[in-house]
Amino acid sequence: MIKIQISNLTRLGKVCYYTISIKSLIHTIMQTLNISVTKNQFNLVNQLMAEWGFANRSEFFRALLRALVKPEIFSTPIHFQAPPIRSAGKVMDGFRKTGKYNQKFLDSLEKGLTKSAYFNS
C-alpha cells in the first residue's frame, strides 16, 4: 500500500489523501480526452481558467467534472479567519520552527507578509 497526496491549489479543488494498492494505481493513470468547442466557449474556458486560478485546461475540466458528480463539495461556504498573530516575524518563526519548508518558500512567504496590509497596520 502507498499513500498519495493529490493536491489542487485552485479555489474549486482540495487536498485529498488516498491509500491505494499498486494494482489500483495502474487504473488511475490519466487518460486523454479531446473535445471540440466553439470559439466563444474556448475563450470562456480560458477566461474562467485564469480567473479561478487553474494551472491548465485539464485541471479546469477535472474540477468541473467533480462539481457535476459531487456538487455538495462546493456548496459549503469557505470561511476565512484572520490570523490571531499580527506579527509577521512571529509567523515566520513558526514556519521556520516546523522544519517543513524550504528556504525558497520561506523567502517568498516573508516577502508576501511584508506586503500584507494586515501585518503592516
N, C-alpha and C positions, 0 to 999 in steps of 0.2 A: 504494500500500500504506500502511496505517496500523497503528500499534501500539496495542493496547488493553490496559489493566490491569484485570483482573476481580478484585475483592477480596471476600473473605468473611471477616469477622473473628470467626467463630464457631469453636468447637472442632472442628467437623467440616468446616470449609472450609479453603481455602488460597488463596494469591495466585497467579494464573496470568497469563502474558503470551501474547497471541496476535498474530500479524501476519496481517492479513487484507485482502482487497481490498474496495472499497466494494460491489461486486456481492454478495459473500458476506455482508457486513454486513447487507444487506437481509433475508437469510434468518435472521438471529439475533435479530430483534425478538421480544420476549416475546409469547407467546400466553396467553390467559386460559383456565383450566380450573376449572370448578366441580364440587365433589364433595359428596356427602351423607354424613354420618357420624352415628353415634348420639351422644347427649348425653355418654355416658361417653368415647367416642373424642374428641369435641370438647374435653372437659375434659383428657384425657390430652395431646392436642396442645398445648394452652395451657400445661400444666404442664411438659412437656418443652421447649417453646419457651423458656420462662422459665429453666429450669434450665440449658439448654445455651447460652443467650445469643443466641438468634436474634432479629433485629430484628422479624420478622413471620412469618406462617404460610407465605408464599411461599418465603422463604429456607429454612425448615424442610423443606418438601416437596421443594425442589430438592436439598437435601443428602441427603434420604432416597433420592431417585432416583439420585444419584451413588453412594451407598453400595450400592444394589441393582445397578447396572450395573457398577461397578468396586470391589468390596469390598476389593481389595488396597490401595487408597489409605488405608484405615482400619486395616489390620492391622499396620502398622509403628508400634511404640510411639514416643511422643514423649518424649525425654529432655531434661530441663531442667538447665542448669548454672548455678551461682551465678556472678554477675559476678566477674571477677578483682579488680575495684577495689571497695573498701568505702567509698569516699568519694563521697557524693552530690555534693559540689562538683566533683570531677573528672569525674564522669559528666555533670553539667550543662555543664561547659566543653566536653567532647567533642561533645555535641549542638549547642551553640551554634556551635562552630567549623565545623561542616559547612555552615551557612547554609541548610539544607534545611527547617528547622522554623520555623513562625510563633510569635509571642510567646505567643499563647493556648495552644498546645500546650506550649511550654516552661514556662509558668507552671503548667499542670496537672501536667506531669511533676515539676517541683520540689516541688509540694505533695504528690504521691504519695510521692516519695522521702523527704520529711521525716517521713511517717507510717510508713515501712517499718521493720520491726524489724531487717532485715538491715543497713541503713545506719545504724541508730542503736544498735547493740550494741557 
